[in-house]
């Protein structure tokens, strides 16, 4: 991955009344998911790989490296993002491009 590669970040948060239910996560779907959670698409943002690496170094409490999500979970989060009314269209376009790349032989 190039240092200038753009990364779309989304947060998993506790499922509450009024949560975006586009992508619900159950305990065990990822080692860090220990209770019913959802992806909070409304708070999505883009960062470059270089800036993410710097943020991990400078703000370790906010940007912690954790176990990677499985490819199938990432795909589910991406596909649900395309359906979420809370994810900005510019981010949906990024996902569509990424999924198009993934589908090429």
C-alpha positions in Angstrom: 0.0 0.0 0.0 1.3 3.4 -1.0 1.8 6.0 1.8 -0.7 8.2 -0.2 -3.3 5.4 -0.4 -6.6 6.6 1.0 -8.3 4.6 3.7 -11.9 4.8 4.6 -12.3 4.4 8.4 -15.5 3.5 10.2 -16.2 2.9 13.8 -17.9 0.1 15.5 -20.0 1.3 18.5 -22.5 -0.1 20.9 -25.9 -0.7 19.5 -28.4 1.7 21.0 -31.9 3.0 20.2 -31.7 5.1 17.1 -28.4 3.4 15.8 -27.9 2.9 12.1 -28.8 -0.8 11.7 -27.3 -1.1 8.3 -24.5 -3.3 9.7 -25.1 -5.0 13.0 -22.2 -6.9 14.6 -22.5 -9.7 17.1 -20.0 -10.7 19.8 -17.3 -12.8 18.4 -17.5 -11.5 14.8 -14.2 -9.7 15.6 -12.1 -10.2 18.7 -12.9 -6.6 19.8 -16.6 -7.0 19.4 -17.8 -8.2 22.8 -21.5 -7.0 22.7 -24.1 -6.1 20.2 -22.6 -3.3 18.0 -23.1 -1.4 14.8 -21.0 0.4 12.3 -21.4 4.1 12.7 -21.3 5.2 9.1 -22.3 8.8 9.8 -18.8 9.3 11.4 -16.8 7.8 8.6 -13.7 9.6 7.4 -10.8 9.2 5.0 -7.2 9.3 6.0 -4.0 8.5 4.0 -1.9 5.5 5.0 0.9 7.9 5.9 -1.3 10.0 8.2 -2.8 6.9 9.8 0.6 5.6 10.6 1.6 8.9 12.2 -1.7 9.1 14.1 -1.1 5.6 15.5 2.3 6.8 16.8 1.2 10.2 18.1 -2.3 9.3 19.4 -2.1 5.7 20.4 -5.2 5.9 22.6 -7.3 7.0 19.6 -5.7 5.0 16.8 -4.9 1.6 18.1 -3.8 -1.2 15.8 -6.1 -4.2 16.5 -6.6 -7.6 14.9 -7.6 -7.2 11.3 -11.1 -8.0 10.4 -11.7 -11.0 8.2 -12.1 -10.4 4.5 -15.7 -11.5 4.7 -16.5 -9.1 7.6 -14.8 -6.2 5.6 -16.9 -7.1 2.6 -20.1 -7.1 4.7 -19.2 -3.7 6.2 -18.5 -2.3 2.7 -21.8 -3.7 1.2 -23.8 -2.5 4.2 -22.2 0.9 3.8 -23.6 1.1 0.3 -27.1 0.7 1.8 -26.7 3.0 4.8 -28.5 6.3 4.5 -25.8 7.8 6.8 -22.7 7.2 4.7 -21.8 10.1 2.5 -22.0 9.5 -1.3 -18.3 10.2 -1.8 -17.5 7.4 0.5 -19.9 5.1 -1.2 -18.1 5.8 -4.5 -14.8 4.8 -2.8 -16.4 1.5 -1.8 -17.9 0.9 -5.2 -14.4 1.4 -6.8 -12.8 -1.0 -4.2 -15.4 -3.7 -4.7 -14.9 -3.3 -8.5 -11.2 -3.9 -8.0 -11.9 -6.9 -5.8 -14.1 -8.5 -8.5 -11.6 -8.3 -11.2 -9.8 -11.6 -12.1 
